[in-house]
Amino acid sequence: MQNQLNRRQLMQILGTGSAVALLGPTATQPLSAASSNQKRVWKNAIRKGLDWVARTQSRVGHWTASNYPTAMTALAGTALTASGSTTTQGPYAKNVRRAVDYLMTKVRPNGLIGDPLTDNRYTYGHGFSMLFLSQVLGEEEDIERREELIEVLTNAAKFSIAAQTKSGGWGYVSAKDGNDFDEGSTTITQVQGLRGCRNAGIIVPDEAIENAKKYIYGCQNTDGGISYSSRNRGTSRPAITAAALSCLQNAGEYEGDVVQKMLKYTKQHLYQIQSKAQSFSHWHYTYLYYSQVVYRQGSDDRKLWETFRDKLYNRIVNEANRDGYWDNSSIGPIYVTSCNLIMMQLDYGFLPIYQR
């Protein structure tokens, strides 16, 4: 894609030292509605956040929070690659490469990326890892590593499909391990990971995606929102609705009655950014996905995205720690910081999964 081509050209023409200064926040200069001062503040916050993420990576390549090293490493790696760095180019190339190496050590013979013995919600880590590694694959220049990534992602997709429940969703563990239990957040993680794989050329059967879409349709309530689980319908949750809507868009669903009702529901509940005092649980998870929804809408309504973006980014920046990270979540600072950085780098368009 064009943004990826521009990144390679920058590296080749300018060299790594010069390109470092242009990568990420200053690479494409897409932020046009906000004032120059706003943009400068955002860019500084992004740079400090990325530097903190890179600085806190362990020597073996992982990050951890609440005992979820696989999920946190994949999220942190995604935040770094969203800045434009790859495994070989950019200021965070070393960190991206070490994150990939670490996740490769977590690959199981059955295709799972993670450790079921220590992680009782391993589908999160598996899904986020599929997403991160699929974005890395498109920029991997080493032939042997590309082949290795293709094999890992092919088997990971097979594992994910086999873990799908009869209703079309996913639970915290595979359907077999979890008595066919499913819920919305892990379903979204799997679908986005599978879409990332498919976009990278990995074979993903249409049936798996279609069944997941039907699952989401079946969780919709009369107000347009989505329930936590197919077994617990009736109460809509903004977080699950935002994630499900983003998931459907990743799957190519932009029209239709289900999507339009979800758009209306999220516009009513999420578009006006609440103050910190008005926040609800899972705020960062919610806006990680809802920002993607509004960003895609911005391809048709630029003002819609820019108005939302300015409020979202200003709130995020105002909550940053002086050292560059965010820590307003029970899960841990690497989780919140990664979510915020992914949101704040959507405009750069480096990762295919987030592009319009």
LINPE-V489396 format. One record per residue. N is the residue number from 1. RES is the residue in three letters. D_LAST is the distance of its C-alpha to the last C-alpha in Angstrom with 1 decimal. Layout:
<<N	RES	D_LAST> <N	RES	D_LAST>>
This chain:
<<1	MET	11.2> <2	GLN	12.0> <3	ASN	11.6> <4	GLN	13.7> <5	LEU	16.1> <6	ASN	16.6> <7	ARG	17.5> <8	ARG	20.0> <9	GLN	21.4> <10	LEU	21.9> <11	MET	23.8> <12	GLN	25.9> <13	ILE	26.8> <14	LEU	27.4> <15	GLY	28.5> <16	THR	27.7> <17	GLY	29.7> <18	SER	28.1> <19	ALA	24.5> <20	VAL	25.0> <21	ALA	25.3> <22	LEU	22.1> <23	LEU	19.8> <24	GLY	17.6> <25	PRO	18.1> <26	THR	19.4> <27	ALA	17.5> <28	THR	15.1> <29	GLN	16.5> <30	PRO	13.5> <31	LEU	15.3> <32	SER	17.1> <33	ALA	18.3> <34	ALA	20.2> <35	SER	23.6> <36	SER	24.4> <37	ASN	26.3> <38	GLN	23.5> <39	LYS	21.2> <40	ARG	24.2> <41	VAL	24.9> <42	TRP	21.4> <43	LYS	21.5> <44	ASN	24.9> <45	ALA	24.0> <46	ILE	21.2> <47	ARG	23.7> <48	LYS	26.5> <49	GLY	24.5> <50	LEU	23.4> <51	ASP	27.0> <52	TRP	28.4> <53	VAL	26.3> <54	ALA	27.5> <55	ARG	31.0> <56	THR	31.3> <57	GLN	30.4> <58	SER	33.6> <59	ARG	35.4> <60	VAL	34.5> <61	GLY	30.7> <62	HIS	29.9> <63	TRP	29.3> <64	THR	30.7> <65	ALA	30.9> <66	SER	33.0> <67	ASN	33.7> <68	TYR	30.2> <69	PRO	30.0> <70	THR	27.7> <71	ALA	25.0> <72	MET	25.4> <73	THR	25.3> <74	ALA	22.1> <75	LEU	20.4> <76	ALA	22.1> <77	GLY	21.1> <78	THR	17.4> <79	ALA	17.8> <80	LEU	19.6> <81	THR	17.2> <82	ALA	14.4> <83	SER	16.7> <84	GLY	16.7> <85	SER	19.9> <86	THR	20.6> <87	THR	23.9> <88	THR	25.5> <89	GLN	24.0> <90	GLY	23.4> <91	PRO	25.4> <92	TYR	24.6> <93	ALA	25.0> <94	LYS	28.2> <95	ASN	26.8> <96	VAL	23.9> <97	ARG	26.5> <98	ARG	28.9> <99	ALA	26.4> <100	VAL	25.7> <101	ASP	29.4> <102	TYR	30.2> <103	LEU	27.9> <104	MET	29.4> <105	THR	32.7> <106	LYS	31.6> <107	VAL	31.0> <108	ARG	33.6> <109	PRO	35.3> <110	ASN	33.7> <111	GLY	30.1> <112	LEU	29.6> <113	ILE	28.1> <114	GLY	30.3> <115	ASP	33.8> <116	PRO	34.9> <117	LEU	38.3> <118	THR	37.0> <119	ASP	33.8> <120	ASN	34.3> <121	ARG	30.5> <122	TYR	29.5> <123	THR	26.5> <124	TYR	24.5> <125	GLY	25.2> <126	HIS	24.7> <127	GLY	21.3> <128	PHE	20.0> <129	SER	21.8> <130	MET	20.1> <131	LEU	16.7> <132	PHE	18.0> <133	LEU	20.0> <134	SER	17.4> <135	GLN	15.2> <136	VAL	18.6> <137	LEU	19.5> <138	GLY	17.1> <139	GLU	18.8> <140	GLU	22.3> <141	GLU	24.8> <142	ASP	27.9> <143	ILE	28.7> <144	GLU	30.8> <145	ARG	28.2> <146	ARG	25.5> <147	GLU	27.9> <148	GLU	28.7> <149	LEU	25.1> <150	ILE	24.6> <151	GLU	27.8> <152	VAL	27.0> <153	LEU	23.6> <154	THR	25.2> <155	ASN	27.9> <156	ALA	25.7> <157	ALA	23.8> <158	LYS	27.2> <159	PHE	28.4> <160	SER	25.6> <161	ILE	26.2> <162	ALA	29.9> <163	ALA	29.4> <164	GLN	27.7> <165	THR	30.1> <166	LYS	31.7> <167	SER	29.7> <168	GLY	26.3> <169	GLY	25.5> <170	TRP	26.4> <171	GLY	28.7> <172	TYR	29.5> <173	VAL	31.2> <174	SER	31.3> <175	ALA	32.6> <176	LYS	35.9> <177	ASP	36.4> <178	GLY	35.4> <179	ASN	37.3> <180	ASP	34.2> <181	PHE	32.9> <182	ASP	29.3> <183	GLU	27.2> <184	GLY	23.7> <185	SER	22.4> <186	THR	23.4> <187	THR	22.0> <188	ILE	18.5> <189	THR	19.1> <190	GLN	20.3> <191	VAL	17.6> <192	GLN	14.7> <193	GLY	17.1> <194	LEU	17.8> <195	ARG	14.3> <196	GLY	14.0> <197	CYS	17.3> <198	ARG	16.5> <199	ASN	13.5> <200	ALA	16.1> <201	GLY	18.6> <202	ILE	20.7> <203	ILE	22.2> <204	VAL	21.3> <205	PRO	23.2> <206	ASP	21.5> <207	GLU	24.3> <208	ALA	23.2> <209	ILE	19.7> <210	GLU	21.3> <211	ASN	24.1> <212	ALA	21.7> <213	LYS	20.0> <214	LYS	23.5> <215	TYR	24.5> <216	ILE	21.9> <217	TYR	23.1> <218	GLY	26.6> <219	CYS	26.1> <220	GLN	25.0> <221	ASN	27.7> <222	THR	28.9> <223	ASP	27.2> <224	GLY	23.8> <225	GLY	23.5> <226	ILE	23.6> <227	SER	26.8> <228	TYR	27.3> <229	SER	28.6> <230	SER	29.6> <231	ARG	33.1> <232	ASN	32.7> <233	ARG	31.4> <234	GLY	32.1> <235	THR	30.7> <236	SER	27.0> <237	ARG	25.4> <238	PRO	22.6> <239	ALA	21.4> <240	ILE	21.4> <241	THR	19.8> <242	ALA	16.8> <243	ALA	16.4> <244	ALA	17.1> <245	LEU	14.5> <246	SER	11.7> <247	CYS	13.5> <248	LEU	13.6> <249	GLN	9.9> <250	ASN	9.8> <251	ALA	12.7> <252	GLY	11.2> <253	GLU	13.0> <254	TYR	11.7> <255	GLU	15.2> <256	GLY	18.7> <257	ASP	21.3> <258	VAL	20.5> <259	VAL	16.9> <260	GLN	18.1> <261	LYS	20.9> <262	MET	18.8> <263	LEU	16.7> <264	LYS	20.0> <265	TYR	21.5> <266	THR	19.0> <267	LYS	18.9> <268	GLN	22.7> <269	HIS	23.1> <270	LEU	20.3> <271	TYR	18.8> <272	GLN	22.0> <273	ILE	22.2> <274	GLN	25.7> <275	SER	28.2> <276	LYS	29.2> <277	ALA	32.3> <278	GLN	30.3> <279	SER	28.0> <280	PHE	28.0> <281	SER	28.1> <282	HIS	25.0> <283	TRP	23.3> <284	HIS	21.2> <285	TYR	20.2> <286	THR	19.2> <287	TYR	17.1> <288	LEU	15.5> <289	TYR	13.8> <290	TYR	13.9> <291	SER	12.1> <292	GLN	9.0> <293	VAL	9.7> <294	VAL	10.3> <295	TYR	7.5> <296	ARG	5.2> <297	GLN	8.4> <298	GLY	8.5> <299	SER	6.7> <300	ASP	10.0> <301	ASP	12.1> <302	ARG	11.9> <303	LYS	15.3> <304	LEU	14.4> <305	TRP	12.0> <306	GLU	14.5> <307	THR	17.5> <308	PHE	16.3> <309	ARG	15.2> <310	ASP	18.6> <311	LYS	20.6> <312	LEU	18.9> <313	TYR	19.1> <314	ASN	22.7> <315	ARG	23.8> <316	ILE	22.6> <317	VAL	24.3> <318	ASN	27.4> <319	GLU	27.8> <320	ALA	27.7> <321	ASN	30.9> <322	ARG	32.7> <323	ASP	32.1> <324	GLY	28.4> <325	TYR	27.6> <326	TRP	27.2> <327	ASP	29.7> <328	ASN	29.4> <329	SER	29.1> <330	SER	31.8> <331	ILE	29.8> <332	GLY	30.0> <333	PRO	28.6> <334	ILE	26.5> <335	TYR	24.6> <336	VAL	24.0> <337	THR	23.4> <338	SER	20.8> <339	CYS	18.9> <340	ASN	19.1> <341	LEU	18.1> <342	ILE	14.9> <343	MET	14.0> <344	MET	15.2> <345	GLN	13.3> <346	LEU	9.7> <347	ASP	9.7> <348	TYR	11.0> <349	GLY	8.1> <350	PHE	10.9> <351	LEU	10.3> <352	PRO	8.5> <353	ILE	8.6> <354	TYR	6.7> <355	GLN	3.8> <356	ARG	0.0>>
